[in-house]
Amino acid sequence: MKKTLLLTLVALSSMHFANAQTKTVTVDANDALNNNTKIVAQTSIGQSFFTGHQLGSTYAYPGAGIFRAWTDQPIGSANYYYDGLTNGTINFSVRADGQGYFAGSVGISTNAPAAKLHIFNQYDVNQTTGLKMFYQGTWGTPAYATNFRFIDLNSTESGKVLQVNGTGIGIGYDPPAWSTADKLYVNGNVGIGTTDPKGYKLAVNGSAIATSMTVKLNSAWPDYVFKKDYQLPSLSKVKAYIDQNQHLPDIPPEQQIAKEGLNLGEMNKLLMKKVEELTLYLIEQNKRIEKLESQLYKTNE
């Protein structure tokens, strides 16, 4: 009975001492025991949970420590789960609220990152995606599809560089809004196969193919040729122009096409004008033929 009571008092006093006092463990940084290992924390089956050590005996580190863990700061944002320092400079930290920081470059699947973030993906039939970003939200709401950014690249020189949201991509411009069917906005000139678009919104050095293309003209379609007040040039005048210039009236010459290129929309408009003029010439010629045939028929009667 006395032994049991004594053990109970010892346990109670130990609990009181533990609650009333903060325990501190200090390890000599220059201790060479245990293969230079300073702190080892193991699980119940002997697996290492944390190991801290230094190599050599002349390493100088600041009074703030090499590693530190803060979880009792009155300001929540100052709580760090893990904080690594060198000569008083924070190299990396993981905060208790989930925030993280790295002072240098971060490599994923590479130990020699060539950029602030370097992702290396060796081909794997089971892992064919190098980078994937997915945001789960409510479709049909501006806050999700328009305001959220999967990618947000900006520069102080040119502002928006690349913006990707839930509905599309903006290059040098805001991406499409959720209420539109658009997928890509480009603010500026685009060169494909060339670094000099020469002021054109799209310059392609090479072949292009499309199943459909629409050209919107800034000038009127040449149906005015069929207006009664249109002055159709005589064929003799057209022949004289061709003899002098070696190309049709209104049609740009070969030298101009070779220098400036062919404007498909403008050229189609001019070709349609010539087709309509040619139709009027044929109608006029047909009238003359019918008149001659009628006169010939009367002569033969």
DRENKEZA-985091 format. One record per atom (N, C-alpha, C): x, y, z; atom name; residue in one letter. Coordinates in steps of 0.2 Angstrom, whole numbers, plus 5000, padded with zeros to 4 digits. Example, Ala and Ser with C-alpha at 12.3 -4.5 7.8 and 13.67 -1.06 7.14 Angstrom:
// DRENKEZA-985091
5066,4972,5039,N,A
5062,4978,5039,CA,A
5066,4984,5039,C,A
5064,4989,5035,N,S
5068,4995,5036,CA,S
5064,5000,5039,C,S
//
This chain:
// DRENKEZA-985091
5004,4994,5000,N,M
5000,5000,5000,CA,M
5004,5006,5000,C,M
5009,5006,5004,N,K
5014,5012,5004,CA,K
5018,5013,4998,C,K
5020,5007,4995,N,K
5023,5007,4989,CA,K
5019,5010,4983,C,K
5012,5008,4983,N,T
5008,5011,4978,CA,T
5006,5019,4979,C,T
5006,5021,4985,N,L
5005,5028,4987,CA,L
5011,5032,4985,C,L
5017,5029,4986,N,L
5023,5033,4984,CA,L
5023,5033,4976,C,L
5022,5028,4973,N,L
5022,5029,4966,CA,L
5017,5034,4963,C,L
5011,5034,4966,N,T
5006,5039,4964,CA,T
5009,5046,4965,C,T
5012,5047,4971,N,L
5014,5054,4972,CA,L
5020,5056,4967,C,L
5024,5051,4966,N,V
5029,5052,4961,CA,V
5027,5054,4954,C,V
5021,5050,4952,N,A
5018,5052,4945,CA,A
5015,5058,4945,C,A
5011,5060,4951,N,L
5008,5067,4951,CA,L
5013,5073,4951,C,L
5019,5072,4954,N,S
5024,5077,4955,CA,S
5027,5078,4948,C,S
5028,5072,4944,N,S
5031,5072,4938,CA,S
5027,5076,4933,C,S
5020,5074,4933,N,M
5015,5078,4929,CA,M
5015,5085,4930,C,M
5015,5087,4936,N,H
5015,5094,4938,CA,H
5022,5098,4936,C,H
5027,5094,4936,N,F
5034,5097,4934,CA,F
5034,5098,4926,C,F
5031,5093,4923,N,A
5031,5093,4916,CA,A
5026,5099,4913,C,A
5020,5100,4917,N,N
5016,5105,4915,CA,N
5018,5112,4916,C,N
5023,5113,4921,N,A
5025,5119,4924,CA,A
5032,5121,4921,C,A
5035,5117,4917,N,Q
5042,5118,4915,CA,Q
5042,5116,4908,C,Q
5045,5121,4904,N,T
5047,5119,4897,CA,T
5054,5116,4896,C,T
5054,5110,4893,N,K
5060,5106,4893,CA,K
5064,5108,4887,C,K
5071,5109,4887,N,T
5075,5111,4882,CA,T
5080,5106,4881,C,T
5082,5104,4875,N,V
5087,5099,4874,CA,V
5092,5102,4870,C,V
5098,5102,4872,N,T
5104,5106,4869,CA,T
5109,5100,4867,C,T
5111,5101,4860,N,V
5116,5096,4858,CA,V
5122,5100,4856,C,V
5128,5098,4858,N,D
5134,5101,4856,CA,D
5136,5100,4849,C,D
5136,5106,4845,N,A
5137,5106,4838,CA,A
5144,5103,4836,C,A
5149,5103,4840,N,N
5155,5100,4839,CA,N
5156,5093,4841,C,N
5151,5090,4843,N,D
5151,5083,4845,CA,D
5152,5079,4839,C,D
5157,5075,4840,N,A
5159,5070,4834,CA,A
5156,5063,4835,C,A
5152,5062,4840,N,L
5150,5056,4841,CA,L
5144,5054,4836,C,L
5143,5047,4836,N,N
5138,5045,4832,CA,N
5138,5047,4825,C,N
5144,5047,4822,N,N
5145,5048,4815,CA,N
5143,5056,4813,C,N
5144,5060,4818,N,N
5143,5067,4817,CA,N
5135,5069,4817,C,N
5131,5064,4819,N,T
5124,5065,4820,CA,T
5123,5069,4826,C,T
5119,5074,4826,N,K
5117,5078,4832,CA,K
5111,5076,4835,C,K
5105,5076,4831,N,I
5099,5074,4833,CA,I
5096,5069,4829,C,I
5093,5064,4832,N,V
5090,5058,4828,CA,V
5083,5057,4832,C,V
5078,5057,4828,N,A
5071,5056,4830,CA,A
5069,5050,4826,C,A
5067,5044,4830,N,Q
5065,5038,4827,CA,Q
5058,5036,4829,C,Q
5055,5033,4824,N,T
5048,5030,4826,CA,T
5049,5024,4830,C,T
5043,5021,4832,N,S
5043,5016,4837,CA,S
5046,5009,4834,C,S
5047,5009,4827,N,I
5050,5003,4824,CA,I
5057,5005,4822,C,I
5060,5010,4824,N,G
5067,5012,4822,CA,G
5068,5016,4816,C,G
5063,5018,4812,N,Q
5063,5022,4806,CA,Q
5065,5029,4808,C,Q
5070,5032,4804,N,S
5072,5039,4806,CA,S
5066,5044,4804,C,S
5064,5048,4808,N,F
5059,5053,4807,CA,F
5062,5059,4806,C,F
5068,5061,4809,N,F
5072,5067,4808,CA,F
5079,5066,4810,C,F
5083,5068,4806,N,T
5090,5067,4807,CA,T
5094,5074,4806,C,T
5097,5077,4811,N,G
5101,5083,4809,CA,G
5108,5082,4811,C,G
5113,5084,4806,N,H
5120,5084,4808,CA,H
5123,5089,4804,C,H
5130,5090,4805,N,Q
5134,5094,4801,CA,Q
5140,5090,4799,C,Q
5143,5092,4793,N,L
5149,5089,4791,CA,L
5155,5094,4793,C,L
5160,5091,4796,N,G
5166,5095,4798,CA,G
5165,5098,4805,C,G
5170,5102,4807,N,S
5169,5105,4814,CA,S
5170,5112,4814,C,S
5171,5115,4808,N,T
5172,5123,4808,CA,T
5166,5127,4805,C,T
5161,5123,4805,N,Y
5155,5127,4802,CA,Y
5152,5132,4807,C,Y
5152,5138,4804,N,A
5149,5144,4809,CA,A
5142,5145,4807,C,A
5137,5145,4811,N,Y
5130,5147,4810,CA,Y
5128,5152,4815,C,Y
5123,5156,4813,N,P
5121,5162,4817,CA,P
5117,5159,4823,C,P
5116,5164,4827,N,G
5113,5163,4834,CA,G
5106,5161,4833,C,G
5103,5163,4827,N,A
5096,5161,4826,CA,A
5095,5153,4824,C,A
5101,5150,4823,N,G
5100,5143,4822,CA,G
5100,5141,4814,C,G
5102,5135,4813,N,I
5102,5132,4806,CA,I
5095,5131,4804,C,I
5091,5127,4808,N,F
5084,5125,4807,CA,F
5080,5127,4813,C,F
5074,5129,4812,N,R
5070,5131,4817,CA,R
5063,5130,4816,C,R
5059,5129,4821,N,A
5052,5127,4820,CA,A
5048,5132,4825,C,A
5043,5136,4822,N,W
5039,5141,4827,CA,W
5032,5139,4826,C,W
5029,5137,4831,N,T
5022,5136,4831,CA,T
5018,5139,4836,C,T
5021,5144,4840,N,D
5018,5147,4846,CA,D
5018,5154,4845,C,D
5019,5157,4839,N,Q
5019,5164,4838,CA,Q
5011,5167,4839,C,Q
5011,5173,4842,N,P
5004,5176,4842,CA,P
5001,5178,4836,C,P
5005,5179,4831,N,I
5002,5181,4824,CA,I
5003,5174,4820,C,I
4997,5172,4817,N,G
4997,5166,4814,CA,G
5002,5166,4808,C,G
5002,5171,4804,N,S
5007,5171,4798,CA,S
5014,5170,4800,C,S
5016,5171,4806,N,A
5023,5171,4808,CA,A
5025,5164,4811,C,A
5020,5159,4811,N,N
5021,5152,4813,CA,N
5024,5148,4807,C,N
5030,5145,4808,N,Y
5033,5141,4803,CA,Y
5033,5134,4806,C,Y
5032,5130,4801,N,Y
5032,5123,4803,CA,Y
5040,5121,4802,C,Y
5043,5124,4797,N,Y
5050,5122,4796,CA,Y
5053,5128,4793,C,Y
5059,5130,4795,N,D
5062,5136,4792,CA,D
5070,5135,4792,C,D
5073,5135,4786,N,G
5080,5134,4785,CA,G
5084,5140,4784,C,G
5089,5142,4788,N,L
5093,5148,4787,CA,L
5101,5146,4786,C,L
5104,5151,4783,N,T
5111,5151,4782,CA,T
5114,5158,4783,C,T
5118,5159,4788,N,N
5120,5166,4790,CA,N
5115,5171,4791,C,N
5109,5169,4794,N,G
5104,5173,4795,CA,G
5099,5174,4790,C,G
5100,5171,4784,N,T
5096,5172,4778,CA,T
5092,5166,4777,C,T
5085,5167,4777,N,I
5081,5162,4776,CA,I
5081,5159,4769,C,I
5083,5152,4768,N,N
5083,5149,4762,CA,N
5077,5146,4759,C,N
5073,5143,4764,N,F
5067,5140,4762,CA,F
5063,5140,4769,C,F
5056,5140,4768,N,S
5052,5139,4774,CA,S
5045,5136,4772,C,S
5042,5132,4777,N,V
5036,5130,4776,CA,V
5032,5132,4782,C,V
5027,5136,4781,N,R
5023,5139,4786,CA,R
5017,5134,4788,C,R
5015,5136,4794,N,A
5010,5131,4797,CA,A
5003,5132,4794,C,A
5002,5138,4790,N,D
4996,5140,4787,CA,D
4996,5137,4780,C,D
5001,5133,4778,N,G
5002,5130,4771,CA,G
5006,5134,4766,C,G
5008,5140,4768,N,Q
5012,5144,4763,CA,Q
5019,5141,4763,C,Q
5023,5142,4757,N,G
5029,5140,4757,CA,G
5034,5145,4753,C,G
5040,5145,4754,N,Y
5045,5149,4751,CA,Y
5052,5146,4750,C,Y
5054,5147,4744,N,F
5061,5145,4742,CA,F
5065,5151,4739,C,F
5071,5152,4742,N,A
5075,5158,4739,CA,A
5078,5157,4733,C,A
5079,5150,4731,N,G
5083,5149,4725,CA,G
5078,5145,4720,C,G
5081,5141,4716,N,S
5077,5138,4711,CA,S
5074,5131,4713,C,S
5069,5129,4710,N,V
5066,5123,4712,CA,V
5066,5118,4707,C,V
5068,5112,4708,N,G
5068,5107,4702,CA,G
5063,5101,4704,C,G
5059,5099,4700,N,I
5055,5094,4700,CA,I
5057,5088,4696,C,I
5059,5083,4698,N,S
5063,5077,4695,CA,S
5069,5079,4692,C,S
5072,5084,4694,N,T
5079,5086,4692,CA,T
5082,5090,4698,C,T
5089,5088,4699,N,N
5093,5091,4705,CA,N
5097,5097,4702,C,N
5096,5099,4696,N,A
5100,5104,4693,CA,A
5095,5109,4689,C,A
5091,5112,4693,N,P
5086,5117,4690,CA,P
5089,5122,4686,C,P
5087,5124,4680,N,A
5090,5129,4675,CA,A
5085,5135,4675,C,A
5080,5135,4680,N,A
5076,5141,4680,CA,A
5073,5141,4687,C,A
5069,5146,4689,N,K
5066,5146,4696,CA,K
5062,5140,4697,C,K
5058,5138,4692,N,L
5054,5132,4692,CA,L
5056,5128,4686,C,L
5059,5122,4687,N,H
5061,5118,4682,CA,H
5058,5111,4683,C,H
5054,5109,4678,N,I
5050,5102,4678,CA,I
5053,5098,4673,C,I
5056,5092,4675,N,F
5058,5087,4670,CA,F
5054,5081,4670,C,F
5052,5079,4664,N,N
5047,5073,4664,CA,N
5050,5068,4659,C,N
5053,5063,4662,N,Q
5055,5057,4658,CA,Q
5049,5053,4655,C,Q
5049,5051,4649,N,Y
5043,5048,4646,CA,Y
5042,5042,4650,C,Y
5035,5041,4652,N,D
5033,5035,4656,CA,D
5026,5034,4653,C,D
5025,5028,4651,N,V
5018,5026,4648,CA,V
5013,5027,4654,C,V
5015,5027,4660,N,N
5010,5027,4665,CA,N
5009,5035,4667,C,N
5014,5039,4665,N,Q
5014,5046,4667,CA,Q
5016,5050,4661,C,Q
5011,5051,4657,N,T
5012,5055,4650,CA,T
5011,5062,4651,C,T
5009,5065,4656,N,T
5008,5072,4657,CA,T
5013,5075,4661,C,T
5016,5080,4658,N,G
5022,5084,4661,CA,G
5020,5089,4666,C,G
5014,5092,4665,N,L
5012,5097,4669,CA,L
5004,5098,4668,C,L
5000,5097,4674,N,K
4993,5098,4673,CA,K
4991,5102,4679,C,K
4986,5107,4677,N,M
4983,5111,4682,CA,M
4975,5111,4681,C,M
4972,5110,4686,N,F
4965,5109,4686,CA,F
4962,5112,4692,C,F
4957,5116,4691,N,Y
4953,5120,4696,CA,Y
4946,5118,4696,C,Y
4943,5116,4701,N,Q
4936,5114,4702,CA,Q
4932,5119,4704,C,Q
4927,5121,4700,N,G
4923,5127,4702,CA,G
4916,5126,4699,C,G
4912,5131,4699,N,T
4905,5130,4697,CA,T
4905,5134,4690,C,T
4904,5130,4685,N,W
4903,5132,4678,CA,W
4897,5137,4677,C,W
4898,5142,4673,N,G
4893,5147,4672,CA,G
4893,5153,4676,C,G
4898,5153,4680,N,T
4898,5159,4685,CA,T
4905,5163,4683,C,T
4904,5170,4683,N,P
4910,5174,4681,CA,P
4916,5173,4686,C,P
4914,5172,4692,N,A
4920,5171,4697,CA,A
4924,5166,4695,C,A
4922,5160,4693,N,Y
4926,5154,4692,CA,Y
4929,5155,4685,C,Y
4925,5155,4679,N,A
4928,5155,4673,CA,A
4932,5161,4670,C,A
4930,5167,4673,N,T
4933,5173,4671,CA,T
4939,5175,4675,C,T
4938,5176,4682,N,N
4943,5179,4686,CA,N
4948,5174,4688,C,N
4947,5167,4688,N,F
4952,5163,4690,CA,F
4957,5162,4685,C,F
4964,5162,4687,N,R
4969,5161,4682,CA,R
4973,5155,4683,C,R
4973,5150,4678,N,F
4978,5144,4679,CA,F
4985,5147,4678,C,F
4986,5151,4673,N,I
4993,5154,4672,CA,I
4992,5162,4671,C,I
4996,5165,4675,N,D
4996,5172,4675,CA,D
5004,5175,4674,C,D
5006,5176,4668,N,L
5013,5179,4667,CA,L
5012,5186,4665,C,L
5016,5190,4669,N,N
5016,5197,4667,CA,N
5023,5200,4667,C,N
5024,5206,4664,N,S
5031,5209,4664,CA,S
5030,5216,4665,C,S
5035,5220,4668,N,T
5034,5227,4669,CA,T
5035,5231,4662,C,T
5038,5228,4657,N,E
5038,5231,4651,CA,E
5032,5231,4647,C,E
5029,5225,4646,N,S
5023,5224,4641,CA,S
5017,5222,4645,C,S
5017,5222,4651,N,G
5011,5220,4655,CA,G
5009,5213,4654,C,G
5003,5211,4652,N,K
5001,5204,4652,CA,K
5004,5201,4646,C,K
5007,5195,4648,N,V
5011,5191,4643,CA,V
5007,5185,4641,C,V
5005,5181,4646,N,L
5001,5175,4645,CA,L
4996,5174,4650,C,L
4989,5174,4649,N,Q
4984,5173,4654,CA,Q
4980,5167,4652,C,Q
4979,5163,4656,N,V
4974,5157,4655,CA,V
4969,5156,4660,C,V
4963,5156,4658,N,N
4958,5156,4663,CA,N
4953,5149,4662,C,N
4948,5149,4665,N,G
4944,5143,4664,CA,G
4940,5142,4657,C,G
4941,5147,4653,N,T
4938,5147,4646,CA,T
4942,5147,4640,C,T
4948,5151,4641,N,G
4952,5152,4635,CA,G
4959,5155,4637,C,G
4963,5157,4632,N,I
4969,5160,4633,CA,I
4970,5167,4630,C,I
4973,5171,4633,N,G
4975,5178,4631,CA,G
4982,5179,4631,C,G
4985,5181,4625,N,I
4992,5182,4624,CA,I
4992,5190,4623,C,I
4995,5193,4628,N,G
4996,5200,4628,CA,G
4989,5204,4629,C,G
4985,5200,4631,N,Y
4978,5202,4632,CA,Y
4974,5198,4637,C,Y
4969,5201,4640,N,D
4964,5197,4645,CA,D
4961,5191,4641,C,D
4961,5185,4644,N,P
4958,5179,4641,CA,P
4950,5180,4640,C,P
4947,5176,4636,N,P
4940,5177,4635,CA,P
4936,5176,4641,C,P
4930,5180,4641,N,A
4926,5180,4647,CA,A
4921,5173,4646,C,A
4919,5172,4652,N,W
4915,5165,4652,CA,W
4909,5165,4648,C,W
4906,5171,4646,N,S
4900,5172,4643,CA,S
4901,5171,4635,C,S
4907,5171,4633,N,T
4908,5170,4626,CA,T
4910,5163,4624,C,T
4910,5162,4617,N,A
4912,5156,4614,CA,A
4919,5156,4612,C,A
4923,5162,4613,N,D
4929,5163,4611,CA,D
4934,5159,4615,C,D
4940,5157,4612,N,K
4945,5153,4615,CA,K
4952,5156,4616,C,K
4953,5161,4611,N,L
4960,5164,4611,CA,L
4959,5171,4609,C,L
4963,5176,4613,N,Y
4963,5183,4611,CA,Y
4971,5184,4610,C,Y
4973,5188,4605,N,V
4980,5190,4604,CA,V
4980,5197,4603,C,V
4983,5201,4607,N,N
4984,5208,4606,CA,N
4991,5210,4603,C,N
4991,5211,4597,N,G
4998,5212,4594,CA,G
4998,5208,4587,C,G
5004,5208,4585,N,N
5006,5204,4578,CA,N
5008,5197,4580,C,N
5007,5192,4576,N,V
5009,5186,4577,CA,V
5013,5183,4570,C,V
5019,5181,4571,N,G
5023,5178,4566,CA,G
5023,5170,4567,C,G
5022,5167,4562,N,I
5022,5159,4562,CA,I
5028,5158,4556,C,I
5033,5155,4558,N,G
5038,5153,4554,CA,G
5043,5159,4552,C,G
5041,5165,4555,N,T
5045,5171,4554,CA,T
5045,5175,4560,C,T
5051,5179,4561,N,T
5051,5184,4567,CA,T
5050,5191,4565,C,T
5048,5192,4558,N,D
5046,5199,4556,CA,D
5039,5198,4553,C,D
5034,5200,4556,N,P
5027,5200,4553,CA,P
5026,5206,4549,C,P
5030,5211,4549,N,K
5030,5217,4545,CA,K
5024,5221,4546,C,K
5021,5221,4552,N,G
5016,5225,4554,CA,G
5009,5222,4553,C,G
5009,5215,4550,N,Y
5003,5212,4549,CA,Y
5001,5208,4556,C,Y
4994,5208,4557,N,K
4992,5205,4563,CA,K
4994,5197,4563,C,K
4994,5194,4557,N,L
4996,5187,4556,CA,L
5000,5186,4550,C,L
5007,5184,4551,N,A
5011,5183,4546,CA,A
5013,5176,4546,C,A
5012,5172,4540,N,V
5014,5165,4540,CA,V
5019,5164,4534,C,V
5025,5161,4536,N,N
5030,5160,4531,CA,N
5030,5152,4530,C,N
5026,5150,4525,N,G
5025,5143,4524,CA,G
5017,5142,4522,C,G
5015,5136,4521,N,S
5009,5134,4519,CA,S
5004,5135,4525,C,S
4998,5136,4523,N,A
4992,5136,4528,CA,A
4986,5133,4524,C,A
4982,5129,4528,N,I
4976,5126,4525,CA,I
4970,5127,4530,C,I
4964,5128,4527,N,A
4958,5129,4531,CA,A
4952,5126,4527,C,A
4947,5123,4530,N,T
4941,5121,4527,CA,T
4937,5127,4525,C,T
4937,5132,4528,N,S
4933,5138,4527,CA,S
4937,5144,4529,C,S
4936,5150,4526,N,M
4939,5156,4527,CA,M
4935,5162,4525,C,M
4933,5167,4529,N,T
4929,5172,4528,CA,T
4933,5179,4528,C,T
4933,5183,4522,N,V
4937,5189,4522,CA,V
4931,5195,4522,C,V
4932,5199,4527,N,K
4927,5205,4527,CA,K
4930,5211,4524,C,K
4927,5213,4519,N,L
4930,5219,4515,CA,L
4928,5226,4518,C,L
4932,5230,4518,N,N
4931,5237,4520,CA,N
4928,5242,4515,C,N
4928,5239,4508,N,S
4925,5243,4503,CA,S
4919,5239,4500,C,S
4915,5243,4496,N,A
4909,5240,4493,CA,A
4910,5234,4488,C,A
4906,5229,4488,N,W
4906,5224,4483,CA,W
4904,5227,4476,C,W
4907,5225,4471,N,P
4906,5228,4464,CA,P
4899,5227,4461,C,P
4894,5226,4465,N,D
4887,5226,4461,CA,D
4885,5232,4458,C,D
4889,5238,4459,N,Y
4887,5244,4456,CA,Y
4888,5244,4449,C,Y
4892,5239,4446,N,V
4893,5238,4439,CA,V
4886,5237,4436,C,V
4881,5234,4439,N,F
4875,5233,4436,CA,F
4870,5239,4437,C,F
4872,5244,4440,N,K
4868,5250,4440,CA,K
4868,5254,4433,C,K
4862,5257,4432,N,K
4861,5260,4425,CA,K
4865,5265,4424,C,K
4868,5269,4429,N,D
4872,5275,4428,CA,D
4879,5273,4428,C,D
4881,5266,4428,N,Y
4888,5264,4427,CA,Y
4891,5265,4420,C,Y
4896,5268,4419,N,Q
4899,5269,4413,CA,Q
4904,5263,4411,C,Q
4901,5258,4407,N,L
4905,5253,4405,CA,L
4910,5255,4400,C,L
4917,5254,4401,N,P
4922,5256,4396,CA,P
4921,5252,4390,C,P
4922,5255,4384,N,S
4921,5251,4378,CA,S
4927,5247,4377,C,S
4926,5241,4373,N,L
4931,5236,4372,CA,L
4937,5239,4368,C,L
4936,5244,4364,N,S
4942,5247,4361,CA,S
4946,5251,4366,C,S
4943,5254,4371,N,K
4947,5257,4377,CA,K
4951,5252,4381,C,K
4947,5247,4382,N,V
4951,5241,4386,CA,V
4957,5238,4382,C,V
4956,5238,4376,N,K
4961,5235,4372,CA,K
4967,5240,4372,C,K
4966,5246,4371,N,A
4971,5251,4371,CA,A
4975,5251,4378,C,A
4971,5250,4383,N,Y
4974,5250,4390,CA,Y
4979,5244,4390,C,Y
4976,5238,4388,N,I
4980,5232,4389,CA,I
4987,5233,4384,C,I
4986,5236,4378,N,D
4992,5236,4374,CA,D
4997,5241,4377,C,D
4995,5246,4381,N,Q
5000,5250,4384,CA,Q
5003,5248,4391,C,Q
4999,5244,4395,N,N
5001,5243,4402,CA,N
5002,5235,4403,C,N
5000,5231,4398,N,Q
5000,5224,4398,CA,Q
4997,5221,4405,C,Q
4991,5224,4407,N,H
4987,5221,4412,CA,H
4980,5224,4411,C,H
4975,5221,4414,N,L
4968,5223,4414,CA,L
4968,5230,4418,C,L
4963,5234,4417,N,P
4962,5240,4421,CA,P
4960,5238,4428,C,P
4962,5242,4433,N,D
4960,5241,4440,CA,D
4964,5235,4443,C,D
4967,5230,4439,N,I
4970,5225,4442,CA,I
4978,5227,4443,C,I
4980,5225,4449,N,P
4987,5227,4450,CA,P
4992,5224,4446,C,P
4998,5227,4444,N,P
5002,5224,4439,CA,P
5007,5218,4443,C,P
5010,5215,4439,N,E
5015,5209,4442,CA,E
5020,5212,4447,C,E
5023,5218,4445,N,Q
5028,5221,4449,CA,Q
5025,5222,4456,C,Q
5019,5225,4456,N,Q
5016,5227,4463,CA,Q
5014,5220,4467,C,Q
5012,5215,4464,N,I
5010,5209,4467,CA,I
5017,5206,4470,C,I
5022,5206,4466,N,A
5028,5203,4468,CA,A
5031,5207,4474,C,A
5030,5213,4475,N,K
5033,5217,4480,CA,K
5028,5217,4486,C,K
5022,5218,4485,N,E
5017,5219,4491,CA,E
5013,5212,4493,C,E
5013,5207,4488,N,G
5009,5202,4489,CA,G
5002,5202,4487,C,G
4998,5197,4487,N,L
4991,5197,4485,CA,L
4986,5198,4490,C,L
4982,5203,4490,N,N
4977,5204,4495,CA,N
4971,5200,4492,C,N
4969,5194,4496,N,L
4964,5190,4493,CA,L
4957,5193,4493,C,L
4956,5197,4498,N,G
4949,5200,4498,CA,G
4948,5205,4493,C,G
4953,5210,4492,N,E
4953,5215,4487,CA,E
4953,5212,4480,C,E
4957,5207,4479,N,M
4958,5204,4472,CA,M
4951,5200,4470,C,M
4948,5197,4475,N,N
4942,5194,4473,CA,N
4936,5199,4472,C,N
4937,5205,4475,N,K
4932,5210,4473,CA,K
4933,5213,4466,C,K
4940,5214,4464,N,L
4942,5216,4458,CA,L
4940,5211,4452,C,L
4941,5204,4454,N,L
4939,5199,4449,CA,L
4932,5199,4448,C,L
4928,5200,4453,N,M
4921,5200,4452,CA,M
4918,5206,4448,C,M
4922,5211,4449,N,K
4920,5217,4445,CA,K
4921,5216,4437,C,K
4927,5212,4436,N,K
4928,5210,4429,CA,K
4923,5205,4426,C,K
4921,5201,4430,N,V
4916,5196,4428,CA,V
4910,5199,4427,C,V
4908,5204,4431,N,E
4902,5208,4430,CA,E
4902,5212,4423,C,E
4908,5215,4422,N,E
4909,5219,4416,CA,E
4909,5214,4410,C,E
4912,5209,4411,N,L
4912,5204,4405,CA,L
4905,5201,4404,C,L
4901,5200,4409,N,T
4894,5198,4408,CA,T
4890,5204,4404,C,T
4891,5210,4405,N,L
4888,5216,4402,CA,L
4890,5216,4394,C,L
4897,5215,4393,N,Y
4899,5214,4386,CA,Y
4896,5209,4383,C,Y
4895,5203,4386,N,L
4892,5197,4382,CA,L
4885,5199,4381,C,L
4881,5202,4386,N,I
4874,5204,4384,CA,I
4874,5208,4378,C,I
4878,5213,4378,N,E
4878,5218,4373,CA,E
4880,5215,4366,C,E
4885,5210,4366,N,Q
4887,5206,4360,CA,Q
4881,5202,4358,C,Q
4877,5199,4363,N,N
4872,5195,4361,CA,N
4866,5199,4358,C,N
4865,5205,4360,N,K
4860,5209,4357,CA,K
4862,5211,4349,C,K
4868,5212,4348,N,R
4870,5213,4342,CA,R
4870,5207,4337,C,R
4871,5201,4340,N,I
4871,5195,4336,CA,I
4863,5194,4334,C,I
4859,5195,4339,N,E
4852,5194,4338,CA,E
4849,5199,4333,C,E
4852,5205,4333,N,K
4850,5210,4328,CA,K
4852,5208,4321,C,K
4858,5206,4320,N,L
4861,5204,4314,CA,L
4857,5198,4311,C,L
4856,5193,4316,N,E
4852,5187,4313,CA,E
4845,5189,4311,C,E
4842,5194,4314,N,S
4835,5196,4312,CA,S
4836,5199,4305,C,S
4841,5204,4304,N,Q
4841,5207,4298,CA,Q
4843,5202,4292,C,Q
4847,5197,4294,N,L
4849,5192,4289,CA,L
4843,5188,4287,C,L
4838,5187,4292,N,Y
4832,5183,4291,CA,Y
4828,5186,4286,C,Y
4827,5193,4287,N,K
4823,5197,4283,CA,K
4825,5197,4276,C,K
4832,5198,4275,N,T
4835,5198,4269,CA,T
4834,5192,4265,C,T
4834,5186,4268,N,N
4833,5180,4265,CA,N
4826,5178,4263,C,N
4821,5182,4266,N,E
4814,5180,4264,CA,E
4812,5182,4257,C,E
//
